[in-house]
Amino acid sequence: MGLPDRGLSLGLSLTRYYTLEERAIRGLVDACAPRRRGPGQDPEREILKLKGEVKRLESQCRRTANLLRLSQRDLGLGPSRSTERPKTNSKNSSSGTRRRVRRGKTRALTLAEKLRSENPKPMDAQKEDGENPGEVKAD
């Protein structure tokens, strides 16, 4: 009894028998082929890796934006238009109207204004008058 006859005795058609035989031979050849070393490509692992990278880049972006904002504040500049988000009034948030944003001053600028208003003479004029700006007068 030949191999195809054994398949027929199992209740398989000749076409189904040859299909199964082809799959078995392909599996045998694949099993004999050398395997790749290391972990295989796992889509789940790749997704986790990319999510971690996105998280790292978002953190770096926030850090850079904060450094820019602090540098602008130290220099006395206003925020750049590209980094400023449009602010909406909480009452009118559905209509999309913007509320007026108060522009803050740095403490150094406020203190400098206060000192100028208290002592209107420039430092050079005080030196010419013989006054020492760092000296306290005792009366």
C-alpha positions in Angstrom: 0.0 0.0 0.0 1.5 3.4 -1.1 1.4 6.6 0.9 -1.5 8.2 -1.0 -3.5 5.0 -0.3 -2.8 5.4 3.4 -4.2 8.9 3.3 -7.3 7.6 1.5 -7.7 4.9 4.2 -7.7 7.7 6.9 -10.6 9.3 5.1 -8.5 12.1 3.4 -8.9 13.1 -0.2 -5.9 12.9 -2.4 -5.6 16.7 -2.6 -5.8 17.1 1.1 -3.2 14.4 1.6 -0.7 16.2 -0.7 -1.4 19.6 1.0 -0.7 18.1 4.4 2.5 16.4 3.0 3.7 19.7 1.6 3.2 21.5 4.9 5.0 18.7 6.8 8.0 18.9 4.5 8.1 22.7 4.7 8.0 22.5 8.5 10.8 19.9 8.5 13.0 22.1 6.2 12.3 25.2 8.3 13.2 23.4 11.5 16.6 22.3 10.0 17.5 25.9 9.0 19.9 27.8 11.3 18.1 30.0 13.9 18.8 33.7 14.4 20.5 34.6 17.6 19.1 36.9 20.2 15.6 37.9 20.9 13.2 38.0 18.0 11.4 41.1 16.8 8.5 41.6 19.1 5.9 44.2 18.2 4.9 44.7 21.8 8.5 45.3 22.8 8.9 47.8 20.0 5.8 49.7 21.1 7.0 49.9 24.6 10.4 51.2 23.4 8.8 53.9 21.2 6.4 55.0 24.0 9.5 55.4 26.3 11.2 57.5 23.7 8.1 59.7 23.2 8.0 60.2 27.0 11.7 61.1 27.1 11.3 63.6 24.2 8.2 65.2 25.7 10.1 65.7 29.0 13.0 67.2 27.1 10.7 69.5 25.2 9.1 70.7 28.5 12.5 71.3 30.0 13.7 73.3 27.0 10.5 75.4 27.0 11.0 76.1 30.7 14.6 77.1 30.2 13.5 79.4 27.3 10.8 81.0 29.5 13.2 81.5 32.4 15.9 83.0 30.1 13.4 85.4 28.6 12.2 86.4 32.1 15.8 87.0 33.2 16.4 89.2 30.2 13.2 91.1 30.7 11.7 90.0 27.5 8.1 88.9 27.0 7.3 85.3 26.0 7.7 84.6 22.3 4.5 84.4 20.3 5.1 80.8 19.3 5.3 79.5 22.9 2.3 81.5 24.3 -1.0 79.6 24.3 -4.2 81.5 23.7 -6.0 81.8 27.1 -9.8 81.7 27.3 -12.0 83.1 30.0 -13.5 80.3 32.1 -17.0 81.9 31.8 -16.7 82.3 28.0 -14.6 79.2 27.2 -17.3 77.8 24.9 -17.5 81.0 22.8 -13.7 81.1 22.5 -13.2 84.7 23.5 -9.7 85.5 24.9 -9.3 87.2 28.2 -6.7 89.9 28.6 -3.4 88.5 29.9 -1.6 90.6 32.5 2.1 90.9 31.6 4.1 90.3 34.6 7.3 92.1 35.6 10.4 90.6 37.1 11.3 91.5 40.6 14.5 93.1 39.4 12.7 95.5 37.0 10.2 96.5 39.7 13.0 97.2 42.2 15.0 99.2 39.6 11.9 101.4 38.9 11.4 101.9 42.7 15.0 103.0 43.1 14.8 105.4 40.1 11.7 107.1 41.6 13.4 107.5 45.0 16.7 108.8 43.7 16.2 110.7 40.4 19.9 111.7 40.0 22.1 109.4 37.9 25.1 107.8 39.6 27.6 110.0 37.6 25.9 113.2 38.8 26.1 112.1 42.4 29.8 111.5 42.1 30.3 115.0 40.7 28.4 116.5 43.7 30.8 114.7 46.0 28.2 112.2 47.3 29.1 108.6 47.8 26.1 106.5 46.9 27.2 103.6 49.1 27.9 105.8 52.1 25.2 106.4 54.8 25.2 110.0 56.2 25.0 110.4 59.9 23.2 113.6 61.0 
